């Protein structure tokens, strides 16, 4: 479902590697509604030796209690701080230069702290930079991958920022994260199955925020999930997939059908237009019309995979020369 990796993103990765030796601090901009899923593991690998400031953007759309959990989680990591902000609110950004200096440690008095700003597409990087600069420096837009090249700008507090294009990774292994990213708008709508993403989102919202979902769409009940008796036969010949509806415990198909029926998706003869329901749910979720919601907590972070045999003995699995 998610194989989107344009050439400019591969170029951005090379540019990041070239610039990193001169960088003091990395700012990674995350979506406060999904701080784990919106953190690019490729960027984490590239910047593992640099102090990092995690900016949780769109905090005004996220659940405040969950946001506090995430800030505490990141603050507990070595060489890492976190700050939740609404990137369009300049007053909320004033702490960022000071935090960058604290993370950078001792820097020569005759130069700025050099900060690289990173993040996946459509997470608010350009809006953050414009807010810090107090003027329009970086192009913004309500779609992924607006920034196409590195941009440099000096801001107050003796900080020099380098903006980078939003970078997704070639393959998103965690399917729960993939669906959350798609639901949030981080991936172009043309690259996703709209109905599939909305079905999973409906089930997840039923699990995490049942009252908000019922109130928004006037739903009397939220049907629990029951697997189709022949589902195993259908997927027997294909790749193994996690049953995300089973994990959520709710029937996302039935919920989405009810939303569609109530929001202009009921066709003549009683046929339900699921795509109409998907459009309604995903657009309203992204716009915050269901309330302040967060789609994951630190408890949802998967455990680290066990090293394979080659890693355990320090080899790379290659045959000896």
C-alpha positions as a Markdown table, in Angstrom:
| # | Residue | x | y | z |
|---|---|---|---|---|
| 1 | Unk | 0.0 | 0.0 | 0.0 |
| 2 | Unk | 2.8 | 2.4 | 0.8 |
| 3 | Unk | 5.6 | 2.3 | -1.6 |
| 4 | Unk | 5.9 | 6.0 | -2.2 |
| 5 | Unk | 9.6 | 7.1 | -2.3 |
| 6 | Unk | 10.1 | 9.9 | -4.9 |
| 7 | Unk | 13.6 | 10.6 | -6.3 |
| 8 | Unk | 13.9 | 13.9 | -4.5 |
| 9 | Unk | 13.6 | 12.1 | -1.2 |
| 10 | Unk | 16.6 | 9.9 | -2.0 |
| 11 | Unk | 18.5 | 13.1 | -2.9 |
| 12 | Unk | 17.5 | 14.7 | 0.4 |
| 13 | Unk | 18.9 | 11.7 | 2.3 |
| 14 | Unk | 22.3 | 12.3 | 0.6 |
| 15 | Unk | 22.2 | 16.0 | 1.4 |
| 16 | Unk | 21.4 | 15.2 | 5.0 |
| 17 | Unk | 24.4 | 12.9 | 5.3 |
| 18 | Unk | 26.7 | 15.6 | 3.7 |
| 19 | Unk | 25.5 | 18.4 | 6.0 |
| 20 | Unk | 25.4 | 16.5 | 9.3 |
| 21 | Unk | 29.1 | 16.7 | 10.3 |
| 22 | Unk | 28.7 | 20.5 | 10.7 |
| 23 | Unk | 25.4 | 20.3 | 12.7 |
| 24 | Unk | 25.2 | 20.8 | 16.4 |
| 25 | Unk | 21.5 | 19.9 | 17.1 |
| 26 | Unk | 18.8 | 18.1 | 15.1 |
| 27 | Unk | 15.2 | 19.3 | 15.4 |
| 28 | Unk | 12.8 | 16.5 | 14.4 |
| 29 | Unk | 9.2 | 17.7 | 13.8 |
| 30 | Unk | 6.6 | 15.1 | 14.7 |
| 31 | Unk | 2.8 | 15.0 | 14.5 |
| 32 | Unk | 1.7 | 15.2 | 18.2 |
| 33 | Unk | -1.2 | 12.9 | 17.3 |
| 34 | Unk | 1.2 | 10.1 | 16.2 |
| 35 | Unk | 4.7 | 10.9 | 17.6 |
| 36 | Unk | 6.0 | 7.3 | 17.1 |
| 37 | Unk | 4.6 | 6.7 | 13.6 |
| 38 | Unk | 5.7 | 10.1 | 12.3 |
| 39 | Unk | 9.3 | 9.6 | 13.5 |
| 40 | Unk | 11.3 | 8.4 | 10.5 |
| 41 | Unk | 13.5 | 5.5 | 11.6 |
| 42 | Unk | 15.9 | 6.3 | 8.8 |
| 43 | Unk | 16.5 | 9.8 | 10.2 |
| 44 | Unk | 17.0 | 8.3 | 13.7 |
| 45 | Unk | 19.7 | 6.1 | 12.3 |
| 46 | Unk | 21.4 | 9.0 | 10.4 |
| 47 | Unk | 21.4 | 11.3 | 13.5 |
| 48 | Unk | 22.0 | 8.9 | 16.3 |
| 49 | Unk | 25.1 | 10.7 | 17.4 |
| 50 | Unk | 23.5 | 14.1 | 17.5 |
| 51 | Unk | 21.4 | 15.7 | 20.3 |
| 52 | Unk | 17.8 | 15.9 | 19.2 |
| 53 | Unk | 14.9 | 18.3 | 20.0 |
| 54 | Unk | 11.6 | 16.6 | 19.3 |
| 55 | Unk | 8.9 | 19.2 | 18.3 |
| 56 | Unk | 5.4 | 17.8 | 18.6 |
| 57 | Unk | 3.5 | 19.9 | 16.1 |
| 58 | Unk | -0.3 | 20.3 | 15.9 |
| 59 | Unk | -0.5 | 20.0 | 19.6 |
| 60 | Unk | -3.8 | 21.9 | 19.4 |
| 61 | Unk | -5.3 | 18.8 | 17.6 |
| 62 | Unk | -3.8 | 16.2 | 20.0 |
| 63 | Unk | -5.1 | 14.9 | 23.3 |
| 64 | Unk | -3.4 | 17.0 | 25.9 |
| 65 | Unk | -3.0 | 14.1 | 28.4 |
| 66 | Unk | -1.4 | 11.9 | 25.8 |
| 67 | Unk | 0.9 | 14.7 | 24.7 |
| 68 | Unk | 2.2 | 15.1 | 28.2 |
| 69 | Unk | 3.0 | 11.3 | 28.2 |
| 70 | Unk | 4.9 | 11.7 | 25.0 |
| 71 | Unk | 6.9 | 14.7 | 26.2 |
| 72 | Unk | 7.9 | 12.9 | 29.4 |
| 73 | Unk | 8.8 | 9.8 | 27.3 |
| 74 | Unk | 11.2 | 11.8 | 25.1 |
| 75 | Unk | 12.6 | 13.9 | 27.9 |
| 76 | Unk | 13.7 | 10.7 | 29.6 |
| 77 | Unk | 15.9 | 9.7 | 26.7 |
| 78 | Unk | 19.6 | 10.6 | 26.6 |
| 79 | Unk | 20.5 | 13.8 | 24.6 |
| 80 | Unk | 16.9 | 14.5 | 23.9 |
| 81 | Unk | 14.3 | 17.1 | 24.7 |
| 82 | Unk | 10.7 | 17.5 | 23.6 |
| 83 | Unk | 8.4 | 20.5 | 23.2 |
| 84 | Unk | 4.7 | 20.4 | 22.1 |
| 85 | Unk | 3.6 | 23.4 | 20.1 |
| 86 | Unk | 1.1 | 24.7 | 17.6 |
| 87 | Unk | 3.5 | 25.8 | 14.9 |
| 88 | Unk | 1.3 | 28.7 | 13.8 |
| 89 | Unk | 1.5 | 30.3 | 17.3 |
| 90 | Unk | 4.8 | 32.3 | 17.4 |
| 91 | Unk | 4.7 | 32.7 | 21.2 |
| 92 | Unk | 4.9 | 28.9 | 21.7 |
| 93 | Unk | 8.1 | 28.8 | 19.6 |
| 94 | Unk | 10.1 | 31.2 | 21.8 |
| 95 | Unk | 11.7 | 28.4 | 23.9 |
| 96 | Unk | 13.2 | 26.6 | 20.9 |
| 97 | Unk | 16.4 | 28.6 | 20.5 |
| 98 | Unk | 17.2 | 28.3 | 24.2 |
| 99 | Unk | 16.6 | 24.5 | 24.1 |
| 100 | Unk | 18.9 | 24.2 | 21.1 |
| 101 | Unk | 21.7 | 26.0 | 23.0 |
| 102 | Unk | 21.2 | 23.7 | 26.0 |
| 103 | Unk | 21.4 | 20.6 | 23.8 |
| 104 | Unk | 24.4 | 21.9 | 21.8 |
| 105 | Unk | 26.5 | 22.5 | 24.9 |
| 106 | Unk | 29.6 | 24.7 | 24.4 |
| 107 | Unk | 29.7 | 26.4 | 21.0 |
| 108 | Unk | 32.2 | 29.0 | 20.0 |
| 109 | Unk | 31.1 | 32.5 | 20.8 |
| 110 | Unk | 31.7 | 33.7 | 17.2 |
| 111 | Unk | 29.2 | 31.4 | 15.6 |
| 112 | Unk | 25.6 | 30.3 | 15.7 |
| 113 | Unk | 24.3 | 27.0 | 16.9 |
| 114 | Unk | 23.7 | 25.0 | 13.7 |
| 115 | Unk | 20.4 | 23.2 | 13.7 |
| 116 | Unk | 19.0 | 20.9 | 11.1 |
| 117 | Unk | 15.2 | 20.6 | 10.9 |
| 118 | Unk | 13.9 | 17.2 | 9.8 |
| 119 | Unk | 10.6 | 15.4 | 9.5 |
| 120 | Unk | 8.3 | 13.4 | 7.3 |
| 121 | Unk | 6.2 | 15.3 | 4.7 |
| 122 | Unk | 3.3 | 17.5 | 5.7 |
| 123 | Unk | 4.2 | 17.5 | 9.4 |
| 124 | Unk | 4.7 | 21.3 | 9.8 |
| 125 | Unk | 8.4 | 21.8 | 9.3 |
| 126 | Unk | 8.0 | 24.8 | 7.0 |
| 127 | Unk | 5.4 | 26.4 | 9.2 |
| 128 | Unk | 7.7 | 26.0 | 12.2 |
| 129 | Unk | 10.7 | 27.6 | 10.3 |
| 130 | Unk | 8.5 | 30.5 | 9.2 |
| 131 | Unk | 7.3 | 31.0 | 12.8 |
| 132 | Unk | 10.8 | 31.0 | 14.1 |
| 133 | Unk | 12.0 | 33.4 | 11.5 |
| 134 | Unk | 9.1 | 35.7 | 11.9 |
| 135 | Unk | 8.6 | 35.9 | 8.1 |
| 136 | Unk | 7.9 | 33.6 | 5.2 |
| 137 | Unk | 11.1 | 31.7 | 4.4 |
| 138 | Unk | 9.9 | 28.2 | 3.6 |
| 139 | Unk | 7.1 | 27.3 | 1.3 |
| 140 | Unk | 4.1 | 25.7 | 3.1 |
| 141 | Unk | 1.1 | 23.7 | 1.7 |
| 142 | Unk | -1.6 | 21.3 | 2.8 |
| 143 | Unk | 0.0 | 18.4 | 1.0 |
| 144 | Unk | 3.1 | 16.2 | 1.5 |
| 145 | Unk | 6.5 | 17.0 | 0.1 |
| 146 | Unk | 6.2 | 20.8 | -0.5 |
| 147 | Unk | 9.8 | 21.5 | 0.4 |
| 148 | Unk | 12.1 | 20.1 | -2.4 |
| 149 | Unk | 15.5 | 21.3 | -1.4 |
| 150 | Unk | 17.6 | 22.4 | 1.6 |
| 151 | Unk | 17.1 | 26.0 | 2.8 |
| 152 | Unk | 19.2 | 27.9 | 5.3 |
| 153 | Unk | 18.0 | 30.7 | 7.5 |
| 154 | Unk | 19.3 | 32.6 | 10.6 |
| 155 | Unk | 16.8 | 33.2 | 13.4 |
| 156 | Unk | 17.0 | 35.1 | 16.7 |
| 157 | Unk | 19.0 | 33.7 | 19.6 |
| 158 | Unk | 22.1 | 32.9 | 17.6 |
| 159 | Unk | 20.6 | 29.9 | 15.8 |
| 160 | Unk | 21.1 | 29.0 | 12.2 |
| 161 | Unk | 18.5 | 26.6 | 10.7 |
| 162 | Unk | 18.8 | 24.2 | 7.8 |
| 163 | Unk | 15.5 | 23.0 | 6.5 |
| 164 | Unk | 15.4 | 19.7 | 4.6 |
| 165 | Unk | 12.7 | 18.1 | 2.4 |
| 166 | Unk | 10.3 | 15.8 | 4.1 |
| 167 | Unk | 11.6 | 12.3 | 3.9 |
| 168 | Unk | 9.6 | 9.1 | 4.1 |
| 169 | Unk | 11.4 | 5.8 | 4.2 |
| 170 | Unk | 11.2 | 3.3 | 1.4 |
| 171 | Unk | 9.1 | 0.7 | 3.2 |
| 172 | Unk | 7.0 | 1.1 | 6.3 |
| 173 | Unk | 7.1 | -2.2 | 8.0 |
| 174 | Unk | 4.7 | -1.5 | 10.9 |
| 175 | Unk | 1.3 | -1.6 | 9.2 |
| 176 | Unk | -0.4 | 0.1 | 12.2 |
| 177 | Unk | 2.0 | 3.0 | 11.7 |
| 178 | Unk | 1.4 | 3.0 | 8.0 |
| 179 | Unk | -2.3 | 3.3 | 8.4 |
| 180 | Unk | -2.0 | 6.1 | 11.0 |
| 181 | Unk | 0.3 | 8.0 | 8.7 |
| 182 | Unk | -2.1 | 7.6 | 5.8 |
| 183 | Unk | -5.1 | 8.7 | 8.0 |
| 184 | Unk | -3.2 | 11.8 | 9.1 |
| 185 | Unk | -2.4 | 13.0 | 5.6 |
| 186 | Unk | 1.3 | 12.4 | 5.7 |
| 187 | Unk | 1.1 | 10.3 | 2.5 |
| 188 | Unk | -0.5 | 11.5 | -0.6 |
| 189 | Unk | -4.1 | 10.4 | -1.0 |
| 190 | Unk | -3.4 | 9.1 | -4.5 |
| 191 | Unk | -0.9 | 6.6 | -2.9 |
| 192 | Unk | -3.4 | 5.0 | -0.5 |
| 193 | Unk | -6.5 | 2.9 | -0.5 |
| 194 | Unk | -8.9 | 5.5 | 1.0 |
| 195 | Unk | -11.5 | 3.0 | 2.2 |
| 196 | Unk | -9.0 | 0.6 | 3.7 |
| 197 | Unk | -7.3 | 3.4 | 5.6 |
| 198 | Unk | -10.7 | 4.8 | 6.8 |
| 199 | Unk | -11.9 | 1.3 | 8.0 |
| 200 | Unk | -8.8 | 0.9 | 10.2 |
| 201 | Unk | -9.1 | 4.5 | 11.4 |
| 202 | Unk | -12.8 | 3.9 | 12.4 |
| 203 | Unk | -11.9 | 0.8 | 14.4 |
| 204 | Unk | -9.0 | 2.6 | 16.1 |
| 205 | Unk | -11.1 | 5.6 | 17.0 |
| 206 | Unk | -13.8 | 3.3 | 18.4 |
| 207 | Unk | -11.1 | 1.8 | 20.7 |
| 208 | Unk | -9.5 | 5.0 | 21.8 |
| 209 | Unk | -12.2 | 7.6 | 21.6 |
| 210 | Unk | -15.6 | 5.9 | 21.4 |
| 211 | Unk | -17.6 | 8.8 | 22.8 |
| 212 | Unk | -16.1 | 11.3 | 20.4 |
| 213 | Unk | -16.8 | 9.0 | 17.4 |
| 214 | Unk | -20.4 | 8.3 | 18.5 |
| 215 | Unk | -21.2 | 12.0 | 19.2 |
| 216 | Unk | -19.7 | 13.3 | 15.9 |
| 217 | Unk | -21.7 | 10.8 | 13.7 |
| 218 | Unk | -24.7 | 10.2 | 16.0 |
| 219 | Unk | -23.9 | 6.5 | 16.2 |
| 220 | Unk | -26.0 | 4.5 | 18.7 |
| 221 | Unk | -23.4 | 1.7 | 19.1 |
| 222 | Unk | -20.0 | 0.6 | 18.0 |
| 223 | Unk | -20.1 | -3.0 | 16.7 |
| 224 | Unk | -17.3 | -5.3 | 17.9 |
| 225 | Unk | -15.1 | -7.1 | 15.4 |
| 226 | Unk | -15.8 | -10.7 | 14.3 |
| 227 | Unk | -13.5 | -12.1 | 11.7 |
| 228 | Unk | -15.0 | -13.4 | 8.5 |
| 229 | Unk | -15.1 | -17.3 | 8.7 |
| 230 | Unk | -13.3 | -17.6 | 5.3 |
| 231 | Unk | -10.7 | -14.8 | 5.8 |
| 232 | Unk | -8.0 | -17.3 | 6.3 |
| 233 | Unk | -8.7 | -18.9 | 3.0 |
| 234 | Unk | -8.6 | -15.6 | 1.2 |
| 235 | Unk | -5.2 | -14.6 | 2.5 |
| 236 | Unk | -3.6 | -18.1 | 2.5 |
| 237 | Unk | -1.8 | -17.4 | -0.8 |
| 238 | Unk | -0.8 | -13.8 | -0.1 |
| 239 | Unk | 1.7 | -12.2 | 2.3 |
| 240 | Unk | 0.9 | -12.5 | 6.0 |
| 241 | Unk | -0.8 | -9.3 | 7.3 |
| 242 | Unk | -1.7 | -8.1 | 10.8 |
| 243 | Unk | -5.4 | -8.1 | 11.4 |
| 244 | Unk | -5.6 | -4.5 | 12.6 |
| 245 | Unk | -9.4 | -4.7 | 13.1 |
| 246 | Unk | -8.9 | -7.6 | 15.4 |
| 247 | Unk | -6.3 | -5.7 | 17.4 |
| 248 | Unk | -8.7 | -2.7 | 17.7 |
| 249 | Unk | -11.6 | -5.0 | 18.6 |
| 250 | Unk | -14.2 | -3.1 | 16.5 |
| 251 | Unk | -15.8 | -3.6 | 13.1 |
| 252 | Unk | -14.4 | -0.7 | 11.1 |
| 253 | Unk | -16.4 | -1.7 | 8.0 |
| 254 | Unk | -19.7 | -1.5 | 9.8 |
| 255 | Unk | -18.8 | 1.8 | 11.5 |
| 256 | Unk | -17.7 | 3.4 | 8.2 |
| 257 | Unk | -20.9 | 2.1 | 6.5 |
| 258 | Unk | -23.0 | 3.9 | 9.1 |
| 259 | Unk | -21.0 | 7.1 | 8.8 |
| 260 | Unk | -21.5 | 7.0 | 5.0 |
| 261 | Unk | -25.2 | 6.3 | 5.3 |
| 262 | Unk | -25.6 | 9.4 | 7.6 |
| 263 | Unk | -23.4 | 11.7 | 5.5 |
| 264 | Unk | -24.7 | 11.5 | 2.0 |
| 265 | Unk | -23.4 | 8.1 | 1.0 |
| 266 | Unk | -26.6 | 6.2 | 0.8 |
| 267 | Unk | -27.4 | 5.3 | -2.9 |
| 268 | Unk | -30.7 | 4.4 | -4.4 |
| 269 | Unk | -31.7 | 0.8 | -3.5 |
| 270 | Unk | -29.9 | 1.1 | -0.1 |
| 271 | Unk | -26.4 | 0.6 | -1.4 |
| 272 | Unk | -23.8 | 2.3 | 0.8 |
| 273 | Unk | -21.0 | 4.4 | -0.8 |
| 274 | Unk | -18.0 | 3.5 | 1.5 |
| 275 | Unk | -15.7 | 5.9 | -0.3 |
| 276 | Unk | -18.0 | 8.7 | 0.6 |
| 277 | Unk | -17.8 | 7.6 | 4.3 |
| 278 | Unk | -14.0 | 7.4 | 4.0 |
| 279 | Unk | -13.8 | 10.9 | 2.7 |
| 280 | Unk | -15.9 | 12.3 | 5.5 |
| 281 | Unk | -14.1 | 10.4 | 8.3 |
| 282 | Unk | -10.5 | 11.1 | 7.1 |
| 283 | Unk | -11.1 | 14.8 | 6.2 |
| 284 | Unk | -12.8 | 15.5 | 9.6 |
| 285 | Unk | -10.1 | 13.5 | 11.5 |
| 286 | Unk | -7.4 | 15.6 | 9.8 |
| 287 | Unk | -9.3 | 18.9 | 10.5 |
| 288 | Unk | -9.8 | 18.1 | 14.2 |
| 289 | Unk | -13.6 | 18.0 | 13.9 |
| 290 | Unk | -13.8 | 14.9 | 16.1 |
| 291 | Unk | -12.0 | 16.7 | 18.9 |
| 292 | Unk | -8.4 | 16.6 | 20.2 |
| 293 | Unk | -7.3 | 13.0 | 19.5 |
| 294 | Unk | -4.0 | 11.1 | 19.7 |
| 295 | Unk | -3.7 | 7.8 | 17.8 |
| 296 | Unk | -1.0 | 6.2 | 19.8 |
| 297 | Unk | 0.8 | 6.2 | 23.2 |
| 298 | Unk | 4.3 | 5.2 | 24.2 |
| 299 | Unk | 2.8 | 1.8 | 25.1 |
| 300 | Unk | 2.1 | 1.3 | 21.4 |
| 301 | Unk | 5.8 | 1.3 | 20.5 |
| 302 | Unk | 6.7 | -2.2 | 19.3 |
| 303 | Unk | 9.5 | -4.0 | 21.1 |
| 304 | Unk | 12.9 | -4.0 | 19.4 |
| 305 | Unk | 13.3 | -7.1 | 17.2 |
| 306 | Unk | 15.7 | -9.8 | 18.4 |
| 307 | Unk | 19.1 | -9.7 | 16.5 |
| 308 | Unk | 19.5 | -12.5 | 14.0 |
| 309 | Unk | 22.3 | -15.0 | 14.3 |
| 310 | Unk | 24.7 | -13.1 | 12.1 |
| 311 | Unk | 24.3 | -9.9 | 14.2 |
| 312 | Unk | 24.7 | -11.9 | 17.4 |
| 313 | Unk | 28.2 | -13.1 | 16.3 |
| 314 | Unk | 29.2 | -9.8 | 14.8 |
| 315 | Unk | 29.1 | -10.9 | 11.2 |
| 316 | Unk | 27.1 | -9.8 | 8.2 |
| 317 | Unk | 26.0 | -13.2 | 7.1 |
| 318 | Unk | 28.3 | -13.2 | 4.1 |
| 319 | Unk | 30.3 | -16.3 | 3.0 |
| 320 | Unk | 34.0 | -16.1 | 3.8 |
| 321 | Unk | 36.3 | -15.1 | 1.0 |
